[in-house]
Each structure stands twice: as C-alpha cells, then as structure tokens.
Amino acid sequence: MSALSASSLPPQLRRFVSLSYPVGGGLYGKGRDDLLFATSCAVVWTFLRHVCMNHILAPLADAVIPEEKLPKGAKGALLRHEQRLAAKRRQHNVARFAEQAWGMLYCGVFFTLGVIILRRIPNALSPEQVWGTYPYTPLPYLTKWYYLAQLGWWFHQVYAINTEKRRKDYWQMFGHHFLTIALIVGSYAANYTRVGVIVHVIMDTADIFLPLAKLLRYMDLRQACDVTFVVFLLTWIVTRQVGLFLVIRSAYVEAPKYIPFKWAPEEGIYLTKPIYYGFVALLSILLVLCTMWFYMAIMVAVRVVTGKGAEDVRSDSEEEDEISVDGDESDASSIAGFANGVASGRATPNGNGYTNGHAHTNGFTNGHSPASSFGSAAGLKHRK
C-alpha cells in the first residue's frame, strides 16, 4: 500500500499496513507495533501463495511438465490402471512444481534484497561494520521492511504446516520454525540486525538452487538438473558450512572487542554474558543442524553412486508410496527423495511445500530450509 493511501487510514489500521515509528530522513525506530505489520505480512504471504500457486504457477507447471509415457502394450484394465496412476502422478507433480517455484521465487527475491542492503554498507562483512556500528538503530526503511517481512514469512510457515497434510517430521519442522521466529525477534529487538541480514542471505542462497534443481527434474531436463544439484551442494558448503561458521567465529571472537558487556536499553545496547553465550549457542545449533542435513545428503548421494539406492522415509500416505511420490519438508529428507528420483529415472522429486526448509533454512534464518533458516534450512523443497 502506498504511503498516501496508508496515511488516509485511521491510526489503528495504519500500523498494520505501513512501518511504524518514523524518525525522519527515511529512518525508523522500533516498537511493539512492528509486530502488527509482521502479522499483516503473514496474511499477505498466505494470500499470495494461494494466488500464485493456483493461478500462475500450477498452469505454468501443467504447460512445461511433459506427459508421462505409458508402458507399451498395456491394454484394457492394465491400461486404465496405468492411466489412473499417471494422472495422479501428474497432479501431484504439478502441485509440487508450484510449491517449489513459489519457494524459489521467495528466496530469490529476499536474497536479492539482502544483497542490496549489504551492498549499501561499505565493507559490510568487516567486523568494524558488523559489530563496530552496534547498536545499529534507527533502521533504514528497506532494512526494517526486509526484517519484518521475513518475520511475517515464518509466521505464515507455522500456519502452513498446520493446515497441510502432516508429515513424519512435523515436530522437527514445527520446532525449527519457532526457533527461527525467536531468533528473528531477538536479533531485531536487541539491534543485531546487521549480522541478522548476513545470516538471512547465507541461508537463502542454497534455497534458490535446491528448488531450481527440482523444477528442472519435473521438466525432465536431467542434465541441467544434475548440474544445478551439484551447484546447490557447492553453494551449501560455501554458505551454510563455511559462511555460517565464520559468522559464529566472528560473533564469539570479534563482538566483545567492539560491544561492551552491559544492559543499557536507553542506549540500545543489549549484550550481557548470558545473551552473548546464548546468541553464539543458537547460531551453533543452526550450524549443527546444517551439518547433520548435509551429512545425510552426502550419505544419500554415496548410496546412489554405489548402486544401493536412496530411501525417503518422509512419504505421508500409502497412496503416495504406490505412485512413487514423496513428501517434502526437511533438507536431508527432501534431498533423499530427489536423489532417489534421479537414481530410478523418475521425474518425481520431492516437493517442498514452502515450505520450508525454508529449509529452509532461513531465519536469523530459509528455510526458509530449512530450505532454512533459520532458515529455512528448507529442502528440495519444503520452506519448506
């Protein structure tokens, strides 16, 4: 909504559709009303997901996914049975294609916005900028909007996993989403938004290539799919394994050099020893999760290469098992289903649901994947 139209609304409603606490010069403070804007973003994400998936992405999927070839010589009842299964597989693949495309679209847009925010900061990744500018407040318009929109996305994710068919890793993803929300809220309230944007970008990067590889698989572009999947694995190593480790190291080693240990809300400083160790611990948990997901993905790849096959334990119904369709939320499980599809020659990679996971990963975040997160650690995909 434009600033002009928002200003015409009553103050009680204006807080839901425009950023609160302007201080002039395009800068904004923080307060409880920011939660109202994030909640509105969650509603908007839910609406956009429905519209885009059902009226744009699903028709696109129906146009680009090739028709499945039926077994030669099938006649009569056998032919009708194969046609029924093929129709179910296609319906499922169209829905999963739309989910993957929606997740990739979200991560692509917010990865770009995060990079734009960082590029506006000279030497943005240096300790002097990440920690030496603390407390980084008030916030520029784009940074505040970016943070609250991401928070709204994860509110939406909690709603999404509770309205869709429950997967076997429901509680894992449910806990992941709430951890992500806690990290986003905590980093926002305590003015750690600069490092927060860095983590958002780190977690969103891999969640672009993961769903892209799956989309190519649905389209039966196998060589392009394989190349993209390799790019995804390399991107994961660079961002989620190496990049996140460097962020944790910087938080542990560099932050105390620039920020005094004290509780001074009037100065915008929130760094006590418990907060310091808690912040490092939560980031470390995220790294451990990413490492576990990556290890499982590598084990799946090894099984495929050695001819042992890959098993996806995330199928959520006997009917899906019958038609070789898998579930989709966490990174490792989704990768397993994807690898299994590659090994068997079927165009039936997992969907993500953006999900997730996001994971996830995304979050102090994706994931999104969680296509993450924190993100959305997310999956091949979820974001889930």
Helices and strands as residue ranges (DSSP letters): H 3-7, H 11-17, E 22-24, E 27-28, H 34-52, I 53-57, H 58-64, H 76-119, H 127-130, E 139-140, H 141-161, H 170-189, H 193-218, H 222-236, I 237-243, H 244-253, H 255-258, E 262-264, G 265-267, E 269-271, H 273-305, H 318-322, H 331-344
